[in-house]
Amino acid sequence: MLNSKIHRAVVTDANLSYMGSITIDSVLLEKAGILENEKVQIVNINNGARFETYAIAGAPNSGEICLNGAAARLVQKDDIVIIISYALISDEETQDHKPTVVFVDSNNKITRVGTEELPASENNEKQVKSNEK
């Protein structure tokens, strides 16, 4: 089940020489409820790549989204990605489960934290306005 996601984050770096993982601003991790070393799925909006790695905490309020190791070959700086975490929950828990969605601007600063996604047209409009700044 979808547990949380950081929606439309901008890749700030890709470090092929690092051992692996994705470095994520620790404030974003906390707001999304993603633990350090937790397995995450990355969806690259720019090229359609989908892959898994694990999260490590970056400096707080840095806006850092850096793919490390082999995953660095699947992104480029300034690509837009969705970072997704999943959870195993019981059938009973599914009745009340609401995933956390962390929306960010083009600098990976939080614009909203919610449990529902914005309609596609509204979300795209916010991203375009954010990128124009």
Sequence and secondary structure as in RCSB ss.txt:
>XXXX:A:sequence
MLNSKIHRAVVTDANLSYMGSITIDSVLLEKAGILENEKVQIVNINNGARFETYAIAGAPNSGEICLNGAAARLV
QKDDIVIIISYALISDEETQDHKPTVVFVDSNNKITRVGTEELPASENNEKQVKSNEK
>XXXX:A:secstr
 EEEEEEEEE  EEETTS SEEEEEHHHHHHHT  TT EEEEEETTT  EEEEEEEEE TTS  EEEEGGGGGG 
 TT EEEEEEE    HHHHTT   EEEEE TTS EEEEESS   HHHHHHHHHHHHH 
